[in-house]
Amino acid sequence: MTEDELGQDPKSLQDARLASLDERLRRAQAEETARSGKAGPASYRGESEGARILTVLVSYPVGSALIGYAIDRMAGTHGIWVAMLFVGFGLAMWQVWKSSQRSGPDRPRKD
C-alpha cells in the first residue's frame, strides 16, 4: 500500500470525501457567481478606478489650496489660496479626463 508523507492512504475514504467536498464547493461558488452577476476579482477594476478618481478630485484642490495658504502666510497676502484651489480643481479635472481617455470598457490601459 502506498502512503503519502502524512501517513495516509491517498485513495482512502477521507480523501475521496475531501475531493467531493472541494468539487461541491467549486460548483456552489460558480453558481453563486452566475446568480449574482459578479465576475470575481475583475469586477473590482471599476471600483478601484472610482476610488482613484475620487481621491484625485479631493486631494488636488485641497493640496493646492494648502500650498496657496502657505504662500499667503509667507508673502503676507490674502486670496492666493482661492486661486490655487481653482488651479487644483482644474488639474484634477484634467487628470480625470486623461484617465477616462486611457481606459475604456473596450480599450486596454496604456500605463
N, C-alpha and C positions, 0 to 999 in steps of 0.2 A: 504494500500500500504506500503511495506517495504522499508525503506530508510537506506543507509549506513551512516557512520559518516560524510561524506561530504554533506549530504543533497540531494543526487541524487538517483534516482531510479536505482537499479542495472540492471534492464532489459531495460533501456532507449535506444533510438536510438543512442545516442552518444557513450554509452558503447559498443554497437554492432559494431559501425564503428571502434572504437579503437581496439577491438578484431580482426576485419577483417584486419586492418592495421598491427597489430602485426604478424598475420599469414602470410600476404603477405611479410613482411619484413623477417621473418624466411625462407620462401621459396626462396626469392631472394638471401639471404646470402648462403643458401645451394647450389643453382645453381651456384653462383659465386665461391664457394669453389670447386665444382666439375669441373667447367670450367677452373679455374686457376691451379688446381692441388695442391693447398696448403692445408695443413691439420690443419691450425689454430695454437694454442699455442704449439702443439707438434712439429711443424716444426722448432721452434726456438732452439731446442736442439743442432742441428748441428752447428748453428751459434754461440751459446754460447761456445761450445767446441772449435770451431775455434778461437774465441776471447781469450779464456783461453790459448790455445797453443801459439798464437802469443804473448801474454803477457809474458809467460814463456820464449819464445825464445829471447825476447828483454831484459827483466828485469834481468834474471840470469846473462848473460855476463856483462851487464852494472854495475850491483851491485857488482859483483865480481871484475871487473876492478877498481871501485871506492875504494873498500876495499884494493886492491893491491896498488893503488896510495897512499892511506893514510899510508900504511905500508912503501912504498918507502920514503915518506916525513919524517916519524918519524925515520926510520932507516938510512936515508941518502944514500940510494941505488938507482939504476936505473934498470928497467926491470921487477920488480916483478909484476907490473900491467899487463904486457903482459901474464905472466904465469897464473895469476888469471883470465884473460879474457878467456883463453882456458879452465881453470877449470870450469868457469861459463858456457861456451858453452857445455862442457861435461855433467855437471849437468842438463842443460836444455834438452839436447838430452835424458838423462836417464829419466827425468820427462815425456817427451812426449811419450817415449816408454812405461813407466808404465801406462800412461793414455790410450794409444791405446790398451794395453792388458786388461785393466779393463773394457772398454766399447766398444763393437762392435755392429753392427746392429742386431745381433741375440742373444746377451748376455746382461743380465741386469747388471747395475753398482753395484759394491761391495764397496760403500763408507763406 
